[in-house]
Amino acid sequence: MEFRDLKAQYKNYQKAIDAAIQNVLENGNFINGKEVKLLEERLAHYVGVKNCISCANGTDAMTLLMMAWGIKKGDAVFVPDFTFFSTGEIVSFNGATPIFVDVDKDTFNIDTEKLDQVIQKTIEENKYTPKVIIPVDLFGLPANHYEIDRIAKKYNLLVLEDAAQGFGGSINGKMACSFGTAATTSFFPAKPLGCYGDGGAIFTNDDQLAKLLNSYKEHGKGEHKYDNARIGVNSRLDTIQAAILNVKLTGFIEHELEDVNKVYEWYTERLNGIVKTPFIPNGYQSSFAQYTIQLHSNEERDLLKTKLKEQGIPTMIYYLKPMHKQEAFKSIDFHDEDFKVTDVLCNTVLSLPIHPYLNKDMVHTICNSIVDVLLR
Ligand SMILES: *Cc1c(COP(=O)(O)O)cnc(C)c1O
């Protein structure tokens, strides 16, 4: 059994994907081919924003925003403590300081009450200047973006929606990647919309910002190719990856998002009351980058993981370590008691196999094994 079955997806679209790649090979426009522009237009339309700027990966997408916003040493950027390393890394990479915030015990997303308190405290301490909030749409579920917007306005902060895992999610029909000042996503193969290598994109309604990002991602280009207005980077999405994504985006819209939500329902019907199943607030839709359950204790979680592995069922622990405990951030002063929820989650969560090509029988097999281990 696969944790995320990319081979089943490829089989389903093999003809179209092979043809799309072949077409790029024959045309020879490997950089900035027409497939890239087409993908950007389709993505912008799908999420409902004016501009989509593709780039080399989800980490670069966030880094480019930090560059365009001029985030630097002395600035504070608020990041959830429970996320993939990249969300905090890009802050430090740009010289600023990530201030981690504990998460909500049910949604696993940034706790907005604590966020407000931490911002106030940062202002009072006057060591760093608050600049940006980076809410993460963890495991596919959008963060509480309306509340985050309100807080951002109150303190005059920018918002970067990290939707690397969130593409396809929504709140009352408003799509992930359309929240905040700008949003980013990742096309890493295992993400909800993945390519066959690295890829990423930035979304914004701000035309000026979009222009600046398009410059930064290609060596700070000015009016033409060999005119350089600023110091930038080289971060483009390959034409081949864009061609693959154009096929996959169609499948994602036509059935994959719906199918992965069916898998969520099958799991939850069987596991509800046995383990803590994912909480999806009213009006929210998740794209289920992960289906993450919570066990009663660290021992129970580790036992379940081992027993499932013995039966050929792969599981993952996202995430074993809170951000504030990462060696890379040891120079920043944090207090463990500020991250109680994240600490519990790191010890008790387990992510089960989920993808649009998982059928009901397989879900039942997995659930039966879980029930066997836990209720024996
Ligand atoms: C995957 C991921 C990223 C980084 O994306 P890459 O394309 O791998 O650079 C950033 N944030 C979160 C929450 C992610 O899951």
The ligand as a Gaussian input file, in Angstrom:
#p B3LYP/6-31G(d) Opt

LIG

0 1
 C        5.811000      21.676000       1.450000
 C        5.651000      22.885000       2.260000
 C        6.363000      24.066000       1.991000
 C        7.486000      24.148000       0.995000
 O        7.218000      23.745000      -0.297000
 P        8.404000      23.226000      -1.253000
 O        7.800000      23.241000      -2.606000
 O        8.754000      21.854000      -0.795000
 O        9.529000      24.174000      -1.125000
 C        6.089000      25.188000       2.736000
 N        5.153000      25.173000       3.702000
 C        4.475000      24.061000       4.021000
 C        3.439000      24.126000       5.090000
 C        4.693000      22.877000       3.310000
 O        4.009000      21.779000       3.631000

